[in-house]
Amino acid sequence: MEGIMKVLILYTLRSMKNNKRTTLASMMAVLIASTLLCSLCSLFYNQTAWQRDVEIYEGGDWHAEVGGYITKEGLEQIDNNLNIRRTMVKGPFLSVKLPEESRLPYLMLRDADKDYWECMAEKNVITEGRVPAKPGEIAVSKSFFDSNPGFVLGDSLTLPVGHRMVQGEITDAGIRQEGELFSETGEKNFTIVGKLDLTTPTTTPGYYAMGYLDREELDPADELVVYVQVNRIKETYRVMPQLMEQLGFETNEYGSYENHFRYHGRLLSLYFVFPPAEGFSADMLERYSTLFLYAALVVLVAAAFILIIHSAFAMSAGSRIKQLGLFRSVGASPGQIRASVLFEGIAVSILPIAAGIMLGCLFSVLSMRVYTGILGDLLYFPMHLRFPPGIILGAVFISLTAVLVSAAIPASRMARLTPVDAIRMQTDAAGKKRRKKGRFPVLRKRHSMAGSHFGIEGILGAASQKAHKKAFRAGLAALTMCFVMISGFFCMITVNDLVTKRNESTNHYNIQMRYSLTSQPEKEMMEQIFQIPAVKEGTWYYRTKTSLWLDAGAQSEEFTEKGGFGAVDPNRFSVLEREGSYRIRANIIGLEDSFFKEYCRSLGENPADYYGQDTPRAIMVSNVSYYPNVLNNPEKHGQEYQMLNLEAGTALTLEERLRDSDNTDYRFPVIVGTKASQRPVLDYYADDYSIQLYVPMEVYQYIVSGFLPERAAEYYQIRGLALTAPEEDLSTAEQIREISGGYLAEEDFLIRSRMEEERDSAVAGRAMEAVINLTGGLLSLIGISNALSAAVGSLRLRRREFAVLRSVGMDEGQLKKMLLLEGLRMAAAPILTGLPIIFLLCIFFMRITGISAAALLPAFPWLKVLANMGLVMAAVGIAYLLAFMSIRKESIADAVRDETV
């Protein structure tokens, strides 16, 4: 038996050498497919690695923040936990008193240990100098040097240290408050060694600074903030709750920890670590869309790879079926026949896979250069291509697996053939299929129709296409897959662009402003902004959160039918149930006077009823969306119904306390002046089961005057909106920045412009489209090469058939017509199969995004899809043209001679 196997291997090698075209076709198919697989694996890895690098650079290399209120004893417990690999520690804030001539009176100093400086992001924002390496060395925010040009790096100074106190409470990191005192505890020597590219809003009376923390010098009472890295990152979501329980922390009424515990969810997801309770949802699909996209691509390409290689190997095995039958007749076992075919598959794949890996790496480099070249300065973090051994080995493994699966199909079929069947070249005998006459009368009807329209050539073409459809099945399937994938890409991009435009169109204003303040803004600044000639309309408003307790009787009938507050997921929305009552959010929105009066008149209300009242009156909107779980669709969010049945005149008791742990008991009444279903145009849609209470700005300021002073930065944050013509968007945004910069520090405001966002997203879209075009080109190359291989190989095996037709009088024109009709039928197959799939994909995209067919049809990438269809048809046409040219040159005698024996 070993001798037979040796002979089979030698025969296989000789057959590969003699049938160079078939061998080269197989090798080319493996080369192209392995190139694409390697490039996809590489691009996916590098895209994910780049996102990880960015996340670590900007947010630090930590898996979870244990939070604050950790003492030295708690830190020791964390360090001794076997599941924790590393801890990074920040100490408590310390106020450093600056000289009198400083614009701000303090340095807000926070020390960090060696591990923190090595792993966290602050080291990356040091623009000059270095990180502190020993106690007394500090790095200070750049705004300190801008405001105090007398200080430079390397300066050593001795300054008073202590704490900012308000009514006996330490507020070192808080905003500026009336009655604030500095409690000095001593003096310290400092050396400035670094400049931080950080700023602090002027609502805080100090410059941010960081120093070096020596763990040995920690006081047992110091409250620390601890970040951790877990030994096995995949166990982070299991380990951390156990650690928090060990430290004695409990969750609050909303299931979260009060000490600011959090996971580094973004980084964990980039390591493919997800919360255990998170099931598949639209939210998950959106957040991890890149991961799903690349995984789907690898699976689809591997499937196309299998089809391609299977087609090539099936042709090769079919071309030597008689010889394999002879080997069976002299004692070769089915296993040896199978091994012979598999050996051929491995033999023809070794070099192409190796070359494909190298070409895949080159293709990745080309794609990345195109992508980064188009993005230019928008790519704020450098991308470095890496080709780790794991990715290369993974691509090799997937390629070899696909080769073995592809070769195993014809190998099993060859092994099942009996010697007699093999010698007769009846490859379907293993399946024991019998031809039944008259089984398909419809086909005879189709043949007669083909004959009536196209003559004998039409009948022969239809019959030939039916008889040899198996030879083209893999090639057509690969072409169909490529057609669907490339067209599907462009459809997906089109739908994504439509979603972006739809979401932007729901916003009335094109410029948004936000100012971080602790008191009312400068009136002159607000007036100057809205005196810009390009500003057609605009407004200002405040917004703050309070809470409200309601019983089930306050629910509207429709809301009750949908389950009411009891059906709301408390893990997603701030709805708390206690003893039959529910605590929900109540947002108080303070509107500019003219805007509020206009809103009142639109509702038929008298604006005067909301001014000068002993008890504040508000316009209440208690709408809730019909689609609270739909993401990224303001149109659906805006489809609302009434959540509460409260009527005008109802007195509401609101609380400043949002959580049980909030250190406030402030309650105040608000009377519902009217219940409205229409919101004012603020481009703000609350879909969190909260109510909105709209009041004049002066009433808002009266209400928040009783709030905790340390929350002033929250409730005095003012927002602005402006509407301009599209062509004046960019210039107006710059003018607003200039005016705002004349009154406030740069860190105190943020201006967003629609055209700025569109400009940046358009560049990113062009870069992504370029990469997709490159990938699509490679996919098309796979399909075209497979179609060429299948068509040329199949038509060469039919030389005798064509020779017989020519011998009975078929001239060159008739043969050309027959092949043309047959080719048209073959070319139409992947298009007719792919179009319904693309149609279903579009329906799927429309369903998950809410885009209508009326919106999609005008924007549909018709030209790109038609061009793709043309490429598919051209691939099949070229294959038949080459086959025709080969047949025309060959003599009838040479074609009839059987060369396979």
C-alpha positions, 0 to 999 in steps of 0.5 A: 500500500505504501508503494501505491501511495508513493506512486500516487504522490509522484503521479500527482506531482507529474500531473501538476507539472503537465497541467500547468494551466490548471495548476497555475489557476489554482495557485493564483486563486490561493495567492489572491485569496490569501492576500486578501485574508492577510490584509484583512487580518492585518488591517483589523489588528492594526485598526484595533491596535491603533484605537487601543493606543489612542485610548491608552494615550488619552485615557491611561492603561488601566482596567478599572478605577476603584474610585476615591475614599480609599485609605492606605489600608484599603490600598494594601488590600488591593495590592495584596489581591492575587487578581490585581497585577498593578495599582496606580495611585493619586493622592488627595488634593492640596492647595498651594498658596501663590504670591499675591500678583498671581491671577489665580490664588492657588495651585491645585496640587495632586501627587501621583506615584511612580506607577501612575506616571508610567501608566496614565495619560498625564505624562503624555500632556507634558509639553515641556520638561519631564514628569516629576520623579521625586517628592517636591517636583511638580508639573504645572498647567500651561495656563499658569505660565501664560498668566505668570510669565515670571515663572519658568521651568527649573524654578525652585520656590517655597510656598504655603500649603494647606486647604481651602475651607468653606464653613469648616469643609475642605473644598480644595478641588471645588469652585470658588465660593463666597466665604472661602478661607485658606487654612495653612498647614505649613510650607513646602519647597517645590521645583517646577519640572514640567508644563502640562497641556491642561487647563482648568476653567476659571470657575475654579480659583487655581491652576492644576498641578501634579507632583510625585507621591511616595507611598511610604509617606502616605498618611493613614487618613489620606483619601486616595484614588486607585486605578488597577490593572487586572492579571487576566483582563478577561476576568475584569468584570468578575474580579472587580465586584468582588474587590469592591465588596472586600473593601466594604463598598456597597452600591446605591439605589441605582446600582452604582458605587458612590466613590466614582468606581468605573470600568475602563469600558472603551479599552476593555472592549478593544481587548474584546472584553465585554460586560457579562450581562450584555446581550446582543442589541442594536446598542451593542451593534453600534458600539462594536460595529467595526469589530462585527464588520471585520469579523463578517468580512473575514468569514465572507472572504474565507467562504469565497476562498473555499468556493474559489479553491474548490472550483480549481481543485474540482477541475483538476481532479476532474481532469485526471479522473480516469487515471484515479480510476485506474489506480482504484482498479489496481488496489488504491484505497479511497483514503489514498485517493482522497490523500492524493487530492489533498496532497495536491491542494497543499502542494499548490498552496504552500508558495502562494500562501507565503507570497500572499502573506507578503502581498497582504502586508504590502496591500495593508501598507498601501491602504494605510498610506492612502487612508492617512494621506487623505485624512492628513491633519485630521489624524491627530494620533500617528498610525504605526503598522505592525505585523505581529507573528500572531496575525501572520500565523492566523492568516496562514491558519485560515488560508490553510484551513480554507484550502483543506476544506476546499480540497476535501470536497472533491477529494471525498467525491473522487474517493467515493467513485468506483473504478468503473465509474471513474474510467467512464468519467461519470462523476455523478455516479457516486451520488447514484443520481439517475437521469429521468426523462421528461422530468422537467417539461418546462425546460423543454419549453424554454429550449423551444423558446430559445430556439424560436428566438435564437435558433439552434445556437440558442437551444445549444447554448441553453442546453450547454449552460444547463449541462455544465452549470456545476463547473461554473457554480463556484466561480459564479458564487464567488462573483456573486459574493464579490458583487454583493460585498462591494455593492453592500459596502457602498449601500452601507456608506450611503445609508450612513450618510443619510442618517447623518444628514437626517440627524442634522436636519432635525436640528434647527440651529447650526451653531451651539455654544456652551459656557462654564460659569459660576454666575451670570454671563457678561451681558455685553458678550451675549449682545455682541454675539447676537449682533453678528450680521450673519446670525438670523436668530438665536437664544440662551438657556440654562438647564439643571436637574432636580428630582420629583416623587410621584405615585402611579396615579400621576401616570397617563392612561397611555403610559400606564397601558405600556407598563408605566414607571414599573416597566422602565429599566432602572439600570438605564434610566434614573427611575427609582421605586419605593413603596409604590412611589417613583423618583424621576428626573425633573429638568428645569430649563431657564429660557431667555425672556423674549424666547420664553414669551414667544413660546408662551404665546405659541401655546396661547399662554399669557407670559405675565402669569410666569413672572413675579409669582410667590411660587414659581410657575412653569410650563410642563412637558412630560412627553416620552418617546414611543421609541425609547430604545431606538438609537441615533434617530431624533425623528423617532425620538420626537414621536412622543406621547404624554407620560403624566396626567397632571393638570394646570395648577398642580403643585409639584415639590421638587428636590435638589437631591438626585441621589440618597447620598447628596448632602442636601435637603433643599425642597421647593414648590413649582406650580404647573402653569400649563401642560404642553405637548410642544417643546420650545425649539432648543434642539434638545430632546429628553428621552429618559422618562424625565419631565421638563419645566420651562421658566423665565431665566430670572425665575430659574436664577431665583430657584437655583439660588437655594442650591448648594453653592458647590454645584454652581458650575452645573446650574450656571452652565449656560448654553447658546444656539445660533442660526446662520446661512450654511455659507456663513457657518464657519466664519460666524463660528470663528467670530463667536470664538473671538468675542467669547475669548475677549471675556472668558478664558479659552477653557471656559467655552466650547463652540460647535459648528455644523459645517465644521463637523461636516467638513471633518466627517467628509474627509474621513468618509473619503478616506474610508471610501478609498480603503473600501475601493481598494478592498473591493478591487481585490475582491473583484480580482478574486471573482474575476480570476475565478471566473476566468479560471472556471470558464477557460478550464471548463471550455477546454474540457469541452473541446471535443464537444465543440469539435463535434459541432464543427465537424457536423457543419457549425461554422465559426459565426454560429459557434461564436453566437452559441458561446455568446448566448451561453456567456450572457446567461452565465454573466447574468446569473451573479447579477440576478442572484446578487440584486435580491440580496442587495435589496434585502441588505438595503431593507435591513439597513433601512430598518435598523436606521429608520431611513425610508425608501423615498430617502434612499432611492435618490441617494442610492449609489446607482453608478457604482452598482452599475459599474460593479455589474459591468465588471462582473459581466466583463469578467465572464465575457473575457473568459468566453472570449479567450475560450473562443479564441483558443477553440477557433485556433485548434484543429478538429483532429487535435480536439477530438484526440483524447489527451487525458489518458 
